[in-house]
Each structure stands twice: as structure tokens, then as C-alpha cells.
Amino acid sequence: MDSNFGYTILLMILIVGMNAFFAAAEVALVSSRPSRLRALAEEGHVGATAALSLLSNSERLLSVVQVGVTLCSIALGVAGEEALRERFDVWLEPLMSSPFLTHSLKIASVALAFLLMTYMHVVIGEVVPKNVAIDKRDRLAVIVAPVLLIFYRVVEPFVFVLERSATAVSRAIGVKGEAGGGHSVEELKFILSSSLREGVLEGFVEKAMQRLLEMPEFLTREIMVPRNQIISVPVDVTLDQLLRVANEHQYTRIPVYEGRPEQLTGYLHIKDLLRVWEERRIATERRRQVRRFDARRFLRHLIVVPESKPVVQLLDEFRKSHSHIALVVDEFGTTAGVVTLEDVVEQIFGEIEDEHDARRPLVQRAAPIIHIDGATPIRDLETQYGIDLPVEAGYETLAGFLLYRLGYIPKAGDQVEEDSRRYIIEEMDRNRIAKVRVENLAGPEAMEPLPG
């Protein structure tokens, strides 16, 4: 009895060890750095080559590991339950003084055997090896990979049959049963937030990656400069006038129109004008006739994009066209605004200011009073000021929200209350809401400065 029990304990330890191997192998391989494995494989490391071979089909790898863990769990139950139960019966036999106690203690023996095996399986066979694998993932991956690759080759046909059977059963009950590899956007956002809390990522990196995941949701019209705010010059502009506009607004790319301001035909780059300015300087010094400036000679092509174009596609078009500015048109082909590469980049990294941008004071989310431009996008209201407005009506700016709520073209002094805030129209530019005063009715508590 004692000899058999000793053999059973050794068998249970062996099975738990095998389970620990599969648990550690799964975590180590999945979390290992492919770049590190490739570098080792190029140096002729057998373990790294085996690891890359396993990771080439990660979904099948996880299925194979799951088969190994399941087999170990079943084997542990078969090998250990009866032996442990009988051993607890022997230890508890002196207490079995009556039929009732005998029945109760036998139930206790089963429960104790189950709890002991569960503890061994979970703690020694799962949690501890996974923690070790997370800490030593690269080193452990190359150690376990060759052995796991052998097991992989042996059970791969069996796993293939299991996967096909599961797919067939799923389809029979109305489920597609397709493998859903990868993570959803929400899962990735959760991973980023967790990494920030654990100190793995810095705040700026986490925020940039979050915004990058949200880019497919943004449309060009949400980030463009609207038509009535475009700084442009006519095609017959003089060099002095052009340089005056460039100096006043500190732009390096200035749209050019022919006829009406909304009929943009291209843009001028300030770098192209340096040569003209140098030619003029030399001609003046030598008392020669200055050549008349013709903007058409330096006009650059302005790419045209629809306002409904996703920002992620706009970024790709900027990259392919080697351009930093685009004309945005609506569904009727009329000018809706312009958009620059900087507008796109700022959606990822936040506001980018150069040496010529006026430094804006920090605004507090719960500040009692703030003054906002009516053209501020709804998304910027949330990220910059903590103002969360409903967007179900399709408007995209603060002015659009106020027009929707009022139902008429307002005048200065008209106001709207929404979610503990009062929006007072301070300034109108003809029919456009130019400036809005926002009063926080909730009080100054929980004031939180926005990052600069």
C-alpha cells in the first residue's frame, strides 16, 4: 500500500511537472520577442529556430498546448483521486465510530483529495510556471521550444481533427465557428491602459497609441480648416503682398485662388519664393530691371480629397503624394476647407506648436469660465476641456451644437444650458457663431489642469 502510494505520488508530481511545462511554454513563446528569436536563429540557435517554427502558426500552437494541459489534467485526476482518497480514509479511520460519521468522513476524504489535487494543479502546475515564464520569457522560450515542437508534430493531426469537428458542430448550431485571431480595438485599449498603470508605458506613449487606434473613426471634415477660415491669396498677388501674408500668419504653404476665394487652384511654398527674393535683391543691387512676379510659375498642385475620407486614408495619401496640404470638397464638389499633414499628426500626438505659434495658457477642465471658438470640433471639446456634448444630430462643432439646440440664427447674448454648463454666445461673424463663453455651473470643485 505504502509502496503503491509512493509511486502514485511520484506519478502525480510528474504529471503536474508536465502541466507546468505546457503552461510555461505557452506564456514564454507567446510573450517572447520575435526580433530576439530571429537574431538567435541567425546565429544558429536550435531553440530559437524551433520557437519561430512554433510561432509561425500561433493559433494552432495554442490549440496544441491546450491539448497537452487537458491531457495532464485528466491524467492527474485518474492517477491521484483514488489513491489520495484511500490515504485520507486510512488517516480518518480512527474517527469512524458510527455509520453516520463513516459516511461523512468518506465524503470529507473525497473533498480533501479534490482540494489537494486542485491546489497542486493550479498553483504548481499553472500560476507559478506562468509567472516564471513572464519573467524569463526569452530565455525560457528557446529552452522549451525543441521539446514542445516534438509534441506539436505528434499531436498536430489530432488537433486538426478536433478543430474541424468543433467548426462543424458550431456551424450545425448556427455559429460560424471561425477562428477569431487577434484583439479587438477595445481589448487593445484595455491592454494599453493596463500597461500605463503598471508603468510599462509612459503617459504620452499610451495616449498616442490610444489615438492611433481611434484614427479610423475620424473623418477629414472633423480636422480640416473650414472654408471661411482659410488664409489664401489671389493668383495675381504681388511678391510683397505674398510675403506680408506669410509673415503675418507664419505659414509656409499658402493656398492660391483664381476668381473667388473658394476656387483654389494650388498653393505656394515659401521656400520656392526665396530664389525669387534673391533674384530681386541681386537685380536691385546691380540696378537692373526687376522681373515681374508671376505666382503661376511657382504654383504647386493641390491634391483634392472628399470631406468623408477617413483620416487614416488621408495620411496614406499624403505619404504617397509627398504633399503636406490638401483641398477638401463636399459631396457637391465645392470647397469645404483645407487640411494639412500637421492636422493629421496632431490627432495622434496632440497639439504641436512650433517657434512661431503663440503659447496658449493652460485651461482647466472645471474652470468657472472659459472662452471657446465656435468652430472648435466636438472631439476637441472633450479632449481639451472635458466637455462631453451629445453628437446624435450630426453636428461636428460647438457652433453646430448651439444652432441645433436654438433652432435659429442666434445673436450675441443668446444662451443654452447643457449638462451643468451654460453656453453664452459672445460674438457673431454675420451668421456664424464666432466666440462662445462657457460657464461651469457645477462649481470649482475637482478642477484638473489639462496637460500642455
C-alpha positions as CSV (number, residue, x, y, z in Angstrom):
1,M,0.0,0.0,0.0
2,D,2.7,2.4,1.1
3,S,4.9,1.4,-1.9
4,N,2.0,1.9,-4.3
5,F,1.1,5.2,-2.8
6,G,4.7,6.4,-3.1
7,Y,4.6,5.5,-6.8
8,T,1.3,7.4,-7.2
9,I,2.8,10.5,-5.6
10,L,5.8,10.4,-7.9
11,L,3.4,10.0,-10.9
12,M,1.3,12.9,-9.7
13,I,4.4,15.1,-9.4
14,L,5.5,14.1,-12.9
15,I,2.1,14.9,-14.3
16,V,2.0,18.3,-12.5
17,G,5.5,19.0,-13.9
18,M,4.3,18.2,-17.4
19,N,1.4,20.6,-16.9
20,A,3.8,23.2,-15.6
21,F,5.9,22.7,-18.8
22,F,2.9,23.3,-21.1
23,A,1.7,26.4,-19.1
24,A,5.2,27.9,-19.0
25,A,5.9,27.1,-22.7
26,E,2.6,28.8,-23.8
27,V,3.3,32.1,-22.0
28,A,7.0,32.1,-22.8
29,L,6.5,31.6,-26.5
30,V,3.6,34.0,-26.9
31,S,5.2,36.8,-25.0
32,S,8.7,36.4,-26.4
33,R,10.2,39.0,-28.7
34,P,10.3,37.8,-32.3
35,S,13.2,40.1,-33.1
36,R,15.3,38.5,-30.4
37,L,14.4,35.0,-31.6
38,R,15.2,35.9,-35.2
39,A,18.6,37.2,-34.1
40,L,19.4,34.0,-32.2
41,A,18.2,31.8,-35.1
42,E,20.5,33.7,-37.5
43,E,23.3,32.7,-35.1
44,G,22.3,29.1,-35.4
45,H,20.5,28.7,-32.1
46,V,18.3,25.5,-32.4
47,G,15.9,26.6,-29.7
48,A,15.2,29.9,-31.4
49,T,14.6,28.2,-34.7
50,A,12.2,25.8,-33.1
51,A,10.4,28.7,-31.4
52,L,10.0,30.6,-34.6
53,S,8.6,27.5,-36.3
54,L,6.0,27.1,-33.5
55,L,5.0,30.8,-33.6
56,S,4.5,30.7,-37.4
57,N,1.1,29.2,-36.6
58,S,0.2,30.7,-33.2
59,E,-3.4,29.6,-33.2
60,R,-2.5,26.0,-33.8
61,L,0.2,26.3,-31.2
62,L,-2.3,27.4,-28.6
63,S,-4.6,24.5,-29.5
64,V,-1.7,22.0,-29.1
65,V,-0.7,23.5,-25.8
66,Q,-4.4,23.3,-24.6
67,V,-4.5,19.6,-25.6
68,G,-1.4,19.0,-23.5
69,V,-2.8,20.8,-20.5
70,T,-6.1,19.0,-20.8
71,L,-4.4,15.6,-21.0
72,C,-2.4,16.4,-17.9
73,S,-5.5,17.5,-16.0
74,I,-7.3,14.3,-16.9
75,A,-4.3,12.1,-16.0
76,L,-3.9,13.9,-12.7
77,G,-7.5,13.1,-11.8
78,V,-7.2,9.5,-12.8
79,A,-3.9,8.8,-11.1
80,G,-4.4,10.8,-7.9
81,E,-8.0,10.9,-6.9
82,E,-8.4,7.3,-5.8
83,A,-5.0,7.0,-4.1
84,L,-5.4,10.2,-2.2
85,R,-9.0,9.4,-1.2
86,E,-7.9,5.9,0.2
87,R,-5.0,7.5,2.0
88,F,-7.3,10.1,3.7
89,D,-9.7,7.2,4.6
90,V,-6.9,5.4,6.4
91,W,-5.9,8.6,8.3
92,L,-9.5,9.3,9.2
93,E,-10.5,5.7,10.0
94,P,-10.0,6.1,13.8
95,L,-12.7,8.7,13.8
96,M,-15.3,6.5,12.1
97,S,-17.1,5.4,15.2
98,S,-20.6,5.3,13.7
99,P,-22.2,4.7,10.3
100,F,-23.1,8.4,10.1
101,L,-19.5,9.6,10.8
102,T,-18.2,6.9,8.5
103,H,-20.3,8.3,5.6
104,S,-19.4,11.9,6.4
105,L,-15.7,11.2,6.7
106,K,-15.7,9.4,3.4
107,I,-17.2,12.5,1.8
108,A,-14.5,14.5,3.5
109,S,-11.8,12.2,2.1
110,V,-13.1,12.9,-1.4
111,A,-13.3,16.6,-0.8
112,L,-9.7,16.7,0.7
113,A,-8.4,14.7,-2.2
114,F,-10.1,17.0,-4.7
115,L,-8.8,20.2,-3.0
116,L,-5.2,18.9,-2.8
117,M,-5.1,18.0,-6.5
118,T,-6.7,21.3,-7.4
119,Y,-4.1,23.2,-5.3
120,M,-1.2,21.2,-7.0
121,H,-2.7,21.8,-10.5
122,V,-3.4,25.5,-10.1
123,V,-0.5,26.7,-8.0
124,I,2.3,24.4,-9.0
125,G,1.1,23.5,-12.5
126,E,-0.3,26.8,-13.7
127,V,0.4,30.0,-11.7
128,V,4.0,29.6,-10.7
129,P,5.3,28.4,-14.0
130,K,3.4,31.2,-15.8
131,N,5.0,33.8,-13.5
132,V,8.4,32.3,-14.1
133,A,7.7,32.4,-17.9
134,I,6.7,36.0,-17.9
135,D,9.9,37.0,-16.0
136,K,12.2,34.8,-18.2
137,R,10.3,34.7,-21.4
138,D,13.1,35.0,-24.0
139,R,15.4,32.6,-22.2
140,L,12.7,30.1,-21.4
141,A,11.2,30.1,-24.9
142,V,14.4,28.8,-26.6
143,I,14.7,26.1,-23.9
144,V,11.1,24.7,-24.1
145,A,10.7,25.1,-27.9
146,P,12.5,22.0,-29.1
147,V,10.6,19.6,-26.8
148,L,7.3,21.3,-27.5
149,L,8.0,21.2,-31.2
150,I,8.2,17.3,-31.0
151,F,4.9,17.2,-29.1
152,Y,3.5,19.6,-31.7
153,R,4.4,17.3,-34.6
154,V,3.0,14.3,-32.8
155,V,-0.5,15.7,-31.8
156,E,-0.9,18.1,-34.8
157,P,-3.1,15.6,-36.8
158,F,-5.3,15.0,-33.7
159,V,-5.6,18.8,-33.1
160,F,-6.5,19.3,-36.8
161,V,-9.4,16.8,-36.4
162,L,-10.5,18.4,-33.2
163,E,-10.6,21.9,-34.8
164,R,-12.6,20.6,-37.9
165,S,-15.0,18.8,-35.6
166,A,-15.5,21.9,-33.4
167,T,-16.1,24.0,-36.6
168,A,-18.7,21.5,-37.9
169,V,-20.6,21.3,-34.6
170,S,-20.5,25.1,-34.3
171,R,-22.0,25.6,-37.7
172,A,-24.6,22.9,-37.0
173,I,-26.0,25.0,-34.1
174,G,-25.8,28.3,-36.1
175,V,-22.4,29.6,-35.1
176,K,-19.9,30.4,-37.8
177,G,-17.1,28.8,-35.8
178,E,-14.4,30.8,-37.4
179,A,-11.2,31.4,-35.6
180,G,-11.2,34.9,-34.2
181,G,-7.5,35.7,-34.0
182,G,-6.1,38.9,-32.7
183,H,-7.6,41.5,-30.4
184,S,-10.4,44.0,-30.9
185,V,-9.8,47.7,-30.6
186,E,-11.4,47.8,-27.2
187,E,-9.2,44.9,-26.0
188,L,-6.1,46.7,-27.3
189,K,-7.1,49.9,-25.5
190,F,-7.6,47.9,-22.3
191,I,-4.1,46.5,-22.7
192,L,-2.6,49.9,-23.2
193,S,-4.4,51.3,-20.1
194,S,-3.2,48.3,-18.0
195,S,0.4,48.9,-19.3
196,L,0.2,52.5,-18.3
197,R,-1.0,51.6,-14.8
198,E,1.8,49.0,-14.4
199,G,4.4,51.5,-15.5
200,V,5.3,49.7,-18.7
201,L,4.2,52.6,-20.9
202,E,4.7,56.3,-20.4
203,G,1.6,58.5,-20.4
204,F,2.5,60.3,-23.7
205,V,3.1,57.0,-25.5
206,E,-0.1,55.4,-24.2
207,K,-2.2,58.4,-25.2
208,A,-0.6,58.5,-28.7
209,M,-1.3,54.8,-29.2
210,Q,-4.9,55.2,-28.0
211,R,-5.4,58.0,-30.5
212,L,-3.8,55.9,-33.2
213,L,-6.4,53.2,-32.6
214,E,-9.2,55.7,-32.8
215,M,-7.9,57.2,-36.2
216,P,-10.3,55.0,-38.3
217,E,-13.2,56.7,-36.6
218,F,-12.1,60.2,-37.7
219,L,-13.2,61.8,-41.0
220,T,-11.3,64.6,-42.8
221,R,-14.1,67.1,-42.2
222,E,-13.6,66.8,-38.5
223,I,-10.0,68.0,-38.6
224,M,-10.0,70.4,-41.6
225,V,-9.8,74.2,-41.6
226,P,-13.2,75.3,-42.8
227,R,-13.6,77.4,-45.9
228,N,-14.3,80.6,-44.1
229,Q,-11.0,80.3,-42.1
230,I,-8.7,79.6,-45.0
231,I,-5.8,82.1,-45.4
232,S,-5.3,82.4,-49.2
233,V,-4.1,84.8,-51.8
234,P,-5.3,85.6,-55.4
235,V,-3.3,84.2,-58.3
236,D,-2.3,87.8,-59.3
237,V,-0.8,88.5,-55.9
238,T,2.5,90.5,-55.8
239,L,5.6,89.2,-54.1
240,D,5.4,91.9,-51.4
241,Q,1.7,91.0,-50.7
242,L,2.5,87.3,-50.5
243,L,5.4,87.8,-48.2
244,R,3.3,90.1,-46.0
245,V,0.6,87.4,-45.7
246,A,3.3,84.7,-45.0
247,N,4.9,86.9,-42.3
248,E,1.6,87.8,-40.7
249,H,0.3,84.2,-40.4
250,Q,3.6,82.4,-40.3
251,Y,2.6,79.8,-42.9
252,T,5.0,78.1,-45.3
253,R,2.3,76.9,-47.6
254,I,-0.3,79.4,-48.8
255,P,-3.4,78.3,-50.9
256,V,-4.0,80.3,-54.1
257,Y,-7.4,81.1,-55.7
258,E,-8.4,82.3,-59.1
259,G,-11.6,84.3,-59.3
260,R,-13.4,83.7,-56.0
261,P,-11.7,82.7,-52.7
262,E,-13.3,79.2,-52.7
263,Q,-11.9,78.4,-56.2
264,L,-8.5,77.2,-55.0
265,T,-6.1,76.2,-57.9
266,G,-3.0,75.3,-56.0
267,Y,-0.6,76.6,-53.3
268,L,2.7,78.4,-53.0
269,H,5.6,77.2,-50.8
270,I,7.6,79.9,-49.1
271,K,10.8,78.0,-49.9
272,D,10.1,78.4,-53.7
273,L,10.0,82.2,-53.2
274,L,13.4,82.5,-51.6
275,R,15.0,82.2,-55.0
276,V,12.8,85.0,-56.4
277,W,13.6,87.2,-53.5
278,E,17.3,86.6,-54.1
279,E,17.0,87.4,-57.8
280,R,15.2,90.6,-56.9
281,R,17.9,91.6,-54.4
282,I,20.7,91.0,-56.9
283,A,18.8,92.9,-59.6
284,T,18.3,95.8,-57.3
285,E,22.0,95.9,-56.3
286,R,23.0,95.9,-60.0
287,R,20.3,98.4,-60.9
288,R,18.7,96.1,-63.3
289,Q,15.0,95.8,-64.1
290,V,13.2,93.6,-61.6
291,R,11.3,90.8,-63.3
292,R,7.6,90.9,-62.6
293,F,6.5,88.3,-60.1
294,D,4.0,85.7,-61.5
295,A,2.6,83.3,-58.9
296,R,1.6,80.8,-61.6
297,R,5.3,80.0,-62.2
298,F,5.6,78.6,-58.7
299,L,2.1,77.1,-58.2
300,R,2.2,73.6,-56.8
301,H,-0.5,71.0,-57.3
302,L,-3.2,70.8,-54.6
303,I,-4.5,67.3,-54.1
304,V,-8.3,67.0,-53.6
305,V,-10.0,64.8,-51.1
306,P,-13.6,64.3,-50.1
307,E,-14.6,65.5,-46.6
308,S,-15.9,62.0,-45.8
309,K,-12.4,60.5,-46.3
310,P,-11.2,58.6,-43.2
311,V,-8.2,60.3,-41.7
312,V,-6.1,57.1,-41.8
313,Q,-6.6,57.0,-45.6
314,L,-5.8,60.7,-45.8
315,L,-2.5,60.1,-44.0
316,D,-1.6,57.4,-46.6
317,E,-2.5,59.7,-49.4
318,F,-0.2,62.4,-48.0
319,R,2.6,59.9,-47.8
320,K,2.1,58.7,-51.4
321,S,1.7,62.1,-53.0
322,H,4.6,63.7,-51.0
323,S,2.3,66.6,-50.2
324,H,1.5,68.3,-46.9
325,I,-1.7,70.1,-47.8
326,A,-5.0,69.1,-49.5
327,L,-8.2,70.7,-50.7
328,V,-11.3,69.2,-49.1
329,V,-14.5,69.2,-51.1
330,D,-18.1,68.2,-50.1
331,E,-20.4,65.9,-52.0
332,F,-21.3,68.6,-54.5
333,G,-17.6,69.2,-55.3
334,T,-17.5,72.6,-53.8
335,T,-14.7,73.7,-51.4
336,A,-15.3,72.7,-47.8
337,G,-11.9,73.6,-46.4
338,V,-8.2,72.6,-46.4
339,V,-6.3,70.0,-44.4
340,T,-2.6,69.7,-43.7
341,L,-0.4,66.8,-42.6
342,E,0.1,68.6,-39.3
343,D,-3.7,68.4,-38.7
344,V,-3.5,64.6,-39.1
345,V,-0.4,64.2,-36.9
346,E,-2.0,66.3,-34.2
347,Q,-4.8,63.8,-34.0
348,I,-2.2,61.3,-32.8
349,F,0.3,63.3,-30.7
350,G,-1.9,66.2,-29.7
351,E,-1.4,69.9,-30.4
352,I,2.0,70.6,-32.0
353,E,3.4,74.1,-31.7
354,D,6.4,75.5,-33.4
355,E,8.6,78.5,-32.6
356,H,6.0,80.9,-34.2
357,D,2.9,79.6,-32.5
358,A,1.6,81.8,-29.7
359,R,1.7,79.9,-26.5
360,R,-1.8,79.3,-25.1
361,P,-2.5,79.3,-21.4
362,L,-3.4,76.1,-19.8
363,V,-7.2,75.7,-19.4
364,Q,-8.7,73.8,-16.5
365,R,-11.4,71.3,-17.2
366,A,-13.6,72.6,-14.4
367,A,-12.6,76.2,-14.7
368,P,-15.6,78.5,-13.8
369,I,-15.5,80.4,-17.2
370,I,-13.7,79.6,-20.5
371,H,-13.9,81.3,-23.9
372,I,-14.0,79.0,-26.9
373,D,-14.1,79.5,-30.7
374,G,-17.4,78.4,-32.2
375,A,-15.6,76.3,-34.8
376,T,-14.0,74.1,-32.2
377,P,-14.7,70.4,-33.1
378,I,-16.8,68.4,-30.6
379,R,-13.9,65.9,-30.2
380,D,-11.5,68.7,-29.1
381,L,-14.1,70.0,-26.6
382,E,-13.9,66.6,-24.9
383,T,-10.1,66.2,-25.0
384,Q,-9.1,69.8,-24.3
385,Y,-11.8,71.0,-21.9
386,G,-13.5,67.9,-20.6
387,I,-16.8,68.9,-22.2
388,D,-18.8,65.9,-23.5
389,L,-21.6,67.0,-25.8
390,P,-24.2,64.7,-27.4
391,V,-23.4,64.2,-31.1
392,E,-26.5,62.3,-32.3
393,A,-27.7,65.1,-34.6
394,G,-24.7,65.0,-36.8
395,Y,-23.1,68.4,-36.0
396,E,-19.3,68.4,-35.5
397,T,-18.5,71.8,-33.9
398,L,-19.6,73.8,-30.8
399,A,-21.4,76.2,-33.2
400,G,-23.3,73.4,-34.8
401,F,-24.4,72.1,-31.4
402,L,-25.7,75.6,-30.4
403,L,-27.5,76.1,-33.8
404,Y,-29.1,72.7,-33.3
405,R,-30.3,73.5,-29.8
406,L,-31.5,77.0,-30.6
407,G,-33.1,76.2,-33.9
408,Y,-32.4,79.7,-35.4
409,I,-29.5,82.0,-36.2
410,P,-28.7,83.5,-32.8
411,K,-27.4,86.9,-31.7
412,A,-24.9,87.8,-29.1
413,G,-26.2,87.1,-25.7
414,D,-28.3,84.1,-26.6
415,Q,-27.6,81.1,-24.4
416,V,-28.0,77.3,-24.0
417,E,-27.7,75.2,-20.9
418,E,-26.5,71.6,-21.1
419,D,-25.0,69.2,-18.5
420,S,-24.2,71.7,-15.8
421,R,-22.8,74.3,-18.2
422,R,-24.2,77.5,-19.7
423,Y,-23.1,78.4,-23.3
424,I,-23.4,82.1,-24.0
425,I,-22.8,83.4,-27.5
426,E,-20.3,86.3,-27.2
427,E,-19.6,87.2,-30.8
428,M,-21.2,86.6,-34.2
429,D,-19.5,86.9,-37.5
430,R,-22.5,87.6,-39.7
431,N,-24.4,84.3,-39.5
432,R,-21.5,82.3,-37.9
433,I,-21.1,81.8,-34.2
434,A,-17.6,83.2,-33.6
435,K,-17.0,83.2,-29.9
436,V,-18.7,81.3,-27.0
437,R,-18.5,81.9,-23.3
438,V,-18.8,78.6,-21.3
439,E,-19.8,78.9,-17.6
440,N,-19.4,75.9,-15.3
441,L,-22.5,75.8,-13.2
442,A,-21.2,72.8,-11.1
443,G,-18.7,74.9,-9.1
444,P,-14.9,74.9,-8.9
445,E,-14.5,71.5,-7.3
446,A,-12.5,68.8,-9.0
447,M,-10.5,71.3,-11.0
448,E,-8.0,69.4,-13.1
449,P,-5.4,71.1,-15.3
450,L,-5.1,69.8,-18.8
451,P,-1.6,68.6,-19.9
452,G,0.2,71.1,-22.1
